[in-house]
Amino acid sequence: MSKRTVTVIRRLDNLQDKLDKLAEKASPRELGQALKFAAEPVVESAKSRVSVRTKELRNDIHSRLMQANTAGVTVVVGTKHFYGRFLETGTRRMAARPWLRPALDENQDEVVRRFRGEIRRLVLQVARG
């Protein structure tokens, strides 16, 4: 084998090692945490938008990692209070007062930017070491 061929093989081996490390580092759990971090602007915006008589609903709005496995990663923004849904969609006796969907719409670009940044951080972390 030529010196050049050996160098290329070593570089490919090194690349494969780094890709393996990235797969370990970017586990579904790590990706879930990155997505949860990315969802924080939606949480904050939803808290500022929700129309409530008490602070109970506002204080309970949060993001939660629902699924993090090889099938996918799911993060949900919401609340445990059932009446949050009624405010969002309305009822036959009450007009809708959306708070969650507008928060998502308003922050969609920021969520993508933050998630992309977290993925970039994971890739650089693996590439460096």
C-alpha positions as CSV (number, residue, x, y, z in Angstrom):
1,M,0.0,0.0,0.0
2,S,1.1,3.5,-0.7
3,K,1.7,6.0,2.0
4,R,-1.2,8.1,0.7
5,T,-3.6,5.1,0.9
6,V,-2.5,4.3,4.5
7,T,-3.2,8.0,5.4
8,V,-6.6,7.9,3.8
9,I,-7.5,4.7,5.7
10,R,-6.3,6.2,9.0
11,R,-8.4,9.3,8.4
12,L,-11.5,7.2,7.6
13,D,-10.9,5.1,10.7
14,N,-10.6,8.3,12.7
15,L,-13.8,9.6,11.1
16,Q,-15.6,6.3,11.9
17,D,-14.5,6.5,15.5
18,K,-15.8,10.1,15.8
19,L,-19.1,9.1,14.2
20,D,-19.4,6.3,16.6
21,K,-18.7,8.7,19.5
22,L,-21.3,11.1,18.1
23,A,-23.9,8.3,18.0
24,E,-23.1,7.6,21.7
25,K,-23.1,11.3,22.7
26,A,-26.2,12.2,20.6
27,S,-28.3,9.5,22.3
28,P,-32.0,9.9,22.2
29,R,-31.8,11.2,25.8
30,E,-29.2,13.8,24.8
31,L,-31.4,14.8,21.8
32,G,-34.4,15.0,24.1
33,Q,-32.6,17.4,26.4
34,A,-31.5,19.5,23.5
35,L,-35.1,19.7,22.3
36,K,-36.3,20.5,25.8
37,F,-33.8,23.3,25.9
38,A,-35.0,24.5,22.5
39,A,-38.6,24.6,23.7
40,E,-38.0,27.0,26.6
41,P,-38.9,30.2,24.6
42,V,-42.3,28.6,23.9
43,V,-42.8,27.9,27.6
44,E,-41.9,31.5,28.5
45,S,-44.1,33.0,25.8
46,A,-47.0,30.7,26.7
47,K,-46.7,31.8,30.4
48,S,-46.9,35.5,29.3
49,R,-49.9,34.9,27.1
50,V,-52.1,32.7,29.2
51,S,-55.2,34.4,30.5
52,V,-55.9,33.2,34.0
53,R,-57.6,34.4,37.2
54,T,-54.9,32.8,39.4
55,K,-51.3,32.1,38.8
56,E,-51.8,28.4,39.1
57,L,-52.0,27.6,35.4
58,R,-49.3,30.1,34.5
59,N,-46.9,28.6,37.0
60,D,-47.5,25.1,35.8
61,I,-46.7,25.6,32.1
62,H,-43.6,23.5,31.3
63,S,-41.8,21.4,28.8
64,R,-41.6,17.7,29.3
65,L,-39.6,15.0,27.7
66,M,-42.2,12.4,26.7
67,Q,-40.3,10.0,24.6
68,A,-36.6,9.5,24.0
69,N,-35.7,6.3,22.3
70,T,-34.6,4.9,18.9
71,A,-38.2,5.5,17.5
72,G,-37.9,9.2,18.1
73,V,-37.8,12.1,20.5
74,T,-40.9,14.0,21.7
75,V,-41.0,17.0,23.9
76,V,-44.4,18.4,24.9
77,V,-45.1,22.0,26.2
78,G,-48.3,22.2,28.3
79,T,-49.8,22.0,31.7
80,K,-51.3,19.4,33.9
81,H,-54.4,21.6,34.5
82,F,-57.3,20.4,32.3
83,Y,-58.8,23.8,31.9
84,G,-55.8,25.1,30.0
85,R,-57.2,23.2,27.0
86,F,-60.6,25.1,27.4
87,L,-58.8,28.4,27.3
88,E,-56.8,27.4,24.2
89,T,-59.7,26.0,22.2
90,G,-62.8,27.5,23.8
91,T,-66.1,25.8,24.7
92,R,-69.6,26.2,23.5
93,R,-70.1,28.8,26.3
94,M,-66.7,30.5,26.1
95,A,-64.7,31.9,23.2
96,A,-61.2,30.6,22.7
97,R,-58.3,32.5,24.2
98,P,-55.3,30.8,22.6
99,W,-52.1,30.9,24.5
100,L,-50.1,27.9,23.5
101,R,-50.4,27.9,19.7
102,P,-49.5,31.6,19.3
103,A,-46.5,31.0,21.6
104,L,-45.3,28.2,19.3
105,D,-45.9,30.2,16.2
106,E,-44.1,33.2,17.6
107,N,-41.0,31.2,18.6
108,Q,-40.7,28.6,15.9
109,D,-37.5,30.1,14.4
110,E,-35.9,30.4,17.8
111,V,-36.7,26.8,18.7
112,V,-35.0,25.7,15.4
113,R,-32.0,28.0,16.1
114,R,-31.6,26.7,19.6
115,F,-31.9,23.0,18.7
116,R,-29.5,23.5,15.8
117,G,-27.0,25.1,18.2
118,E,-27.3,22.2,20.6
119,I,-26.7,19.7,17.9
120,R,-23.7,21.7,16.7
121,R,-22.3,21.8,20.3
122,L,-22.6,18.0,20.5
123,V,-20.9,17.5,17.1
124,L,-18.0,19.9,18.1
125,Q,-17.6,18.2,21.5
126,V,-17.1,14.8,19.8
127,A,-14.9,16.3,17.0
128,R,-12.6,17.8,19.6
129,G,-12.1,14.9,21.7
